[in-house]
Amino acid sequence: SQLDNTDNYTYRFLDQVQVRGKQNFVDIFEIYEGDSQDFKELKNQTKTEFENGIWFYLQENFTAAEECFKRVLQINERDLATRIYLERCQVSQQTTLRLQRQ
């Protein structure tokens, strides 16, 4: 489903998923409009760095992604999505696991 008037929401790109039975990936966004004002401001401040990290992650450049996520956490240590991605990067580097995208 799509949102109308996306300018009315605060959001950031989170991931892409492939829906069962479909060939194309679907973009997933976090809408953080309901977060506290402080947390929204921190996410707005780190949005570009966070999304750059995800782009590197999806390109399987886990080292560059990890650096982006570390910079986000220096500003917003409570960002759970960033912590999850940082852990994924570290596991992928240690195990040489690759993303399974078709």
Summary of the structure (lengths in Angstrom):
residues: 102
radius of gyration: 14.4
end to end distance: 22.9
largest distance: 42.1
contacts: 248
relative contact order: 0.14
helix: 54%
strand: 15%
